[in-house]
Amino acid sequence: MANWVIRSRTIAHHLNKKMGLLGILNLSSWSSTSNSFHSMPLGDNHGRPHAIFGDSATHFSVRRFESTEAEREFDTNYINQDGGDQALNFPGGKVEFTSDMNFISESADKRVPCYRVLDDDGELMVSKNFVQVSKEVAVKMYSDMVTLQMMDNIFYEAQRQGRISFYLTTLGEEAINIGSAAALSADDLVLPQYREPGALLWRGFTLQEFANQCLGNKEDIGKARQMPIHYASKKHNYFAVSSPIATQLPQAVGAAYSLKMEGKDACVATYIGDGGTSEGDFHAAMNFAAVLEAPVIFICRNNGWAISTPIEEQFRSDGIVVRGRAYGIRSIRVDGSDALAVLSAIRTAREMAISEQRPILVEALAYRVGHHSTSDDSTKYRSVNEIEYWKTARNPVNRFRKWIERNGWWSDKDETEHRSSVKKQLLQAIQIAEKTEKPSIEGLFSDVYDHLPSNLQEQEEQLRETIRRHPRDYPSDVPV
């Protein structure tokens, strides 16, 4: 072994003198294949908005930087450009030299514009740069937005009545929920944060299933092991909500990479709030996705507040969208109160993610109208007038309703009937969920080990004995 190491060092030293270090490192077996990126037209035959995604990161880089290949003359690391200026053939790509000392500005002169399709009155913008939707899809989108809004209001009141222990709403962000869900395929995986129940509603999760989870009965898919609003559904490719912030992001990249390895015609959509982008997992996931070229869509709901922290106290950058370029990820900013804009952006992002095997970052701007959760009183850190303005003047549900009504696809009668039906279903679902038996305490110990180890058997028996000795201190509706 020692002789082999000595001989290897001798060979490397000889090659270094003849070829230079880069020549040794750039043998064909070390080279990676680089896929070229072709600029897209403003829209394809279907009017999909390709050009709205900034591709400035690809001006000096495509997909991954071109792997450094040894030049014809291996005795130098420097090359001459056409204009006579020198450039450094450095690992990762060629870098031009300059005699000017210029620092990159901390921000651009103008903020990144926000893509939208409908104006505040629900009128189509002049541009036709959006994905066309059928009457059937548009009506379902609006119906689900209304259902989501009503579910939030009724479940929130149920929590205030003591019937649910915890809840948080999506008020003001309904268009992000439903617009993004409508843009995805049923085969796409969804790794949510906690404010995306609309994506699950769109995929067929019933109001009864929502109620079962929030009230934690034995019919809950999660066996009542999670706190309310922590939904999950394997049937609907919707991963379990997890309370720790941003942990789902690197997991989403791993899931996307598995789809890539298996050659699946699908991608992963993962959600995060603006506050979550301050977590290390956000940055790790972005870099992870860019390097592995994973088909994942990062959907950031920039709602202006991370609980009580406003975005201006979180970061100095122009929101979230500009962070994509730093990691080599194509990005777009979209009006999160415009359901058509969200659908168009996510649909196009999905096509790019799958066909080009690349990550995409979407920043959706939509003000959080509701409190952060039932544990929060947002009037302590923002004015009631501010909340009311966004609730009325910039309401995403009202805006989308105006558009479908102009198309003749919705009427006041439809509105009344739908709201009456949803309210009845929700109240009935809560009543049924309340009457349904709670899971047995056995569920606290099962589904982890194939055979329950002795220490857990002992703990389970101790718990049962404690309940038998102090029955008044434990809920009577939990089977022992």
Disulfide bonds with the S-S distance in Angstrom:
none
